[in-house]
Structure formats: C-alpha cells, structure tokens
Amino acid sequence: MSSAPGLGLPMAVPEAGLPARVRIHEVGARDGLQNEKATVATGVKAEFVRRLADAGLTTIEATSFVHPRWVPQLADAEELFPQVAGLPVDLPVLVPNERGLDRALALGATRVAVFASATESFAKANLNRTVDEALAMFEPVVARAKAAGGHVRGYLSMCFGDPWEGAVPIPQVVRVCRALLDMGCDELSLGDTIGVATPGHVRALLTELDAPVEKLGVHFHDTYGQALANTYAALQHGVTTVDASAGGLGGCPYAKSATGNLATEDLVWMLQGLGIDTGVDLGRLVATSAWMAGHLGRPSPSRTVRALSHKEQ
C-alpha cells in the first residue's frame, strides 16, 4: 500500500504560524509493545522496526535496557538491537541507570533516553525513588552518555496529571524539566501519561517552561480524546517533535487509566491536512500497523488505520 490518491488522503490546507516540518519520534516498538502480555517474537519486533523505517520514520525507539523483571516484553534487547542497528535511522533506547547504559553502549547505541517523573507518587511506583533521588541517579547516566558522544533524551512523565495526586502544579513540572535540561539532556519529552491534558494546559506549561522549542517534544495519550488537540496547541507554540505510536499501541503499566498513545497514523493524517511535512508514507505506515495488529491478534485502535484499511478492502 502506498500513498496514492485512491487512499483517501486529506487535502492539504496550510495554516499560518505552524511549523513547516515535524519530526515524529516513533515509540511503537518500545512504548507500544512493552505492556503486551503475550511475548512478541524478537524477529517480529525487528521486522516492525524495519517496516516503520521503510514507511519514512526517521526516529524509531527500538527497545529498553531495563531489568527483564520489570518489563519482560523487552527482555530481548541484546538480541533485538543488533538486528536493526544497521538501519539508516536514529534508534534511541531507554536506559534506567548506569547498568542499562553499559548494556546499550556495549551494542553501539548512540542515542539513549532516561525517564523521570514530575510527581513523587509516580516516581515511587515507577522507579522506587523520590523525584530527587531519581534525578541523582540519572546524572551520571547523562554525563557518561554525553562523554561517549551520545544524544540523551529525558522523558518526563505525569506533566499534566497523576492518578494518585490529581492535577500537577505547573511550577512543579517546570522544576523537574529544568533539572533534566541542566544536567545535559539534549531533548525533553513532556508526557501526558494518563491523557488528562487539554490545549490551554499545554500552552500554559510550555509558556512557563520557556525552554528552546528545538529541545522539546510532546508525548500525549488519548485517554479523553485530546491527544491531537493538545498536539495542535504544541505546534502553535513552535514545538516540532511529536511522540506517537504506530497503530496507537501502548499505555503505561504503572498508570492503569492510560489507554494508549497517540496513533502515528492519526497524527500524520492531521499534519498532512495542515500541509506539514513529516516524510512519512501514510499508506506504508497503515499497512505496517495492520500487519502488527495481525500479529497481536486484535484490530488497531487507530481510527486512521481502521478507516484506510476499510477503504482498501
């Protein structure tokens, strides 16, 4: 399947004040698959990454070097990464600590990500540490990765709401954001882990954070159907990096109300309609997500995948 007129692509109607190009940070192979109860074969994961690259995605988060006890689905990181390392795309990997960094560097990974929390409750649930203890743990990871010539992304969860604490004060989020940037993170991904953000909240956080937009990405969940609206608000602010998951796969194992990531196809549909370049072939991407849905044994939750797959039948 390719991006052809018969596919039913949106008419591009550009709007003033929006970026000309957006880089999609594809998280389907890591964040999307990490919660799957049935083990996905390593070969299937590798083929998924290859198909995503073939669809034009240039940043594909490949796996996570966390202890297998915490994320059993990604226990095959050492086996998977060499199978995709030769692709002509950026392949960031998650590392929780120095041991995870050692494992990643040993395989030649040059782009790593650490994952912090804006709230104490989630830091305890996800990392078994306080917010400040987690930041202290990440400092040597970031320093060593940078010393090795690597690129470091800082994920920040619970930027807009927390299942235990409720709404998260913006100054609290800004404090942790600045700590991650100050320790040397090249990029910061602002996560709406339980999907409660709304566009005004997004604009308020970005305004108070007042960080260079080239260092920021946004990571929205679609729990309340707000992910695209929130993305649009971030675009209006000048953000040009958006996280998304092919087929809308994924959620968060420590936040049960998180129903799934923004689907990459739904994002691409909106961006194409706004005349914003992504370099992604929507037809190939839809075919890839439909293929993966077949391996997972259930339909893709992406509305665009369902709509365009139906058109092709």
N, C-alpha and C positions, 0 to 999 in steps of 0.2 A: 504494500500500500504506500502511495506517495502523495505528496501534497499536490493534488490535481484539482482543477476547477470542479469536477464532479464530486469531490469530497465534501463540499458544502462549507468552504472556508468563509470566515466573516469578511465583510467589506471593510477595508482599512480606511478609517476616518481619523486622521491625526488630531490631537488636541494640543494647543499651545501650553508651554510650561512643563511638559513631561519629558523624561529622558528619551533620546533617540534610540538607545540600545539598553537592554537589560541582560545581565548575566544571571542565568539560572543556576543555583547551587543545588544540584540533584541529590536528594538524600534517600531515594527509594531503596537502594541496595543495602543501606545500613539502617537508618532510622525506620524505613518502611518494613524491613523484614525482621528486625530484631525481636519483635513480640510474637512472631508466628510460633504456634505450639508444635506443629509438625515440622520436623527438620527438613530444611530445603537443601538439596544436594549442592555440594560445592560447585560442580560443573554447571548447574542451572544458574547459580549466582553469577558465576563468571560470564556465562552467556548473556545474562541480563545486563551486566555492565557493558559488554561488547555491543549489544543492541542499542543501549542508551547512547553510547558514543557514536554509533552509526547514525543515530537519529539527529546528531548535531549538538548534543550536550557536551560542553567543554569542561565542566567541573562535576565530577561524579564521586560522591563519598562512598568509598569502597567497602569499608568494614570497620571494626572497632577492636583495639587490643586491650580489652578489659578481661578480667579473670573469667574463664568459662562458667564458673559457678554463678556469676551474676547475669550473664547474657549467654545462655547455652547455644542459642541460634548462631552466634558469631564465634564459636569456639574454633572454627576452621580458618581463622585469619591468616595464620602462617601458610596454609595450603592455598588459600584463595589469592592472596595479594600477588604472588609471582605469576599467576595465570593471567593477570590483567595489567601488570606493571608496564608492559611494552606499548600500551595504547597511547596514542598522541593526545592525551587529555590530562588534566590535573586530577589526581586521585587522592584527596585528603583522607586521613584515617583518624579515628578518635583514640586518644590515649588518656587514661585516667590518672597516671602517675609516672614516676621515672621508670619503673619496670615496664610499663606499657610502651613508653618512649623507646627504651632499649630494644624491645621486640620489633617496633616499627622501623627504627633506624637500621637494624640488622638486615632488613629486607630491602633497604634502599628507599624507603618512604621519605619524601621531601616536604610534604605538607601534612601537618598534624593539627588536631583540634583538642582543646580541653573543654570541660563542661562544668560550669559553675551555676549557682542558684542565687536569685535575688532574695530568697526568704530562708529563714532558719529551719522551718518545718521541712521544706523540700531538700535542703542541704543534708539534714539528718536522715531523711528517707532514702535519698539517692546516693549519698557519699558517706553517711555515718559520721559527719563532721559538722561543726558550725560553719557559717559562711566564711568567717575569717580564717579558720583552720584550713578550709578548702583552698582559699586563695594562697595561703602559705605553702600548701602542697604543690600548687601549680607554678609557683615562682621558679624553682629550679628546672621544672619541665620546660617552661617557656625559654628560660635562659639557655639551657643546653640545646634545645631545638634551633634557636636563633644562631648560637655559636657554630652549629653544624651547617649553617646556610639555609635552614628551613624556613617555611612560611607557617605562621601559627594563627589559627582561628580560635577565638574564645566564644563558646556558646554560653548564653545566659538564660536560664530557664525562669519561669514564673515572673516575667517582666510586667504582666498586667493583672494577674490574679493567681491565687493559690488555693487549692482545695481545702486546706486546713485554716489558713489565715484570712481568706477573703481577698478583697481588693488590696493591692500592694501600693503603698505610697510612692509617688514618682521619685522623690529625693532618695529614697532607699535604693531604688533601682539604679539611679544615676551614680550613687556612691560605688556600687559594685562594678558598673560599667567602666568607670574611670580607673578603678583599681586594675582591671584587666588590661586596659589600654596602657596604663602607666607601666605595667610590668613587661610590656613589649609585644602584646598581641597585635598582629598586623591587621586583623579584621575582627569585628564583633558582630555576632548574630543575636538579635533581640527576639527571644522566644515567647510566644503566647501559648504556653504549654497546655492550658486547658481551654483555649479558644474563647475567652470571655472579652477580649478587646473589642473596642468599637473605634471608628475612624477618628473621632475627636480625642480619644485617649491616646491613640497612636501619634497624632500630631503634637499633643502636649508633651509626651515623653521625648520625642525627637527634638522638639524645641528646647526643652530644659536640658537635655543631654548636651546639645550644642557641640557635637563632635563632627569632624570632617566626614561628609557623606560617603566618600570613597572608602572609608574604613568600616562602614555599617552595612549589615544585611538584616533582613527581617524574616522571621520564621513563624508563620501563622497556622494555627489549627482551625478547622472548620466546624467546631462543635455547635455553634449557633448560626452557622451560615454566613459568617462575617469575614472570612479569610480574604476574598477578593476585594471587598470594600476597604479592608484595612491595608491591603497591598496598594490599592489606588491612592490612599492617603499618604503612604510612604513614598510613592512615586512623585506625588505633588511636592513632597519635601526635598526631592532630589536623590533619593536612595535608588541605586541601580543594581543591587544584588538582592535576589529574592530566592529563598529556600523553597523547594517544592519536592513532592514525592510522586514518581510515576504511578499513575493509576490511583492516587490518593491513599496509598498504603501507609500504615503505621499509626502510632499513637504514642503512649508513654506508659511503661509498666508500673510506674510509681504514682501515676495520676489517673485513676480509673475513669474519670469523666472525660478524658481526652479521647475523642472519637476518631481522629485521623488528621493527617497533614493535608495542606492544600495540594490538590492534584495538579501535577505539572501540566497536564493537558488543558485543564480549566484555565490555568494561568496563561498558557500560550495562546489559547483562544482569545482571551481578553486583550493580551498585548498585541496580537496580530490585528485585532479590530481597532486598536489605537494607533496602528502604524509604527509600533515599536519593534525594532529588530531584536531577535533572540538567536538567530542562526539555527533554530530547531525546525526540523521537518515534522509537522504535526501528524501527518499520515503514518510515518515510520514510528513515531512515538506511540500513537494509538495502537498500532499493531503490536508493539513491544509489550505494552501494558495488558492487552488482551491475551497475549501469549503467556505472560506471567500469571494472569488470573486463571488460566487453564491449569497451570502447574499447582496453583494454590487451591484449586477446586471450588472457586466461588467467583461471582461476577465482580468486576472492578467497581468500586464506589464512585469513580469519576463520572460526572454527568456527561462530559465531553466524550469520554471513551464509549459510554453506552450509546450516546446519540450517533456518533460517527460509525461505530461498529454496526449499528442497526441500518444505517444508510448503505453500508457495503453489502448487506445481505440480499 
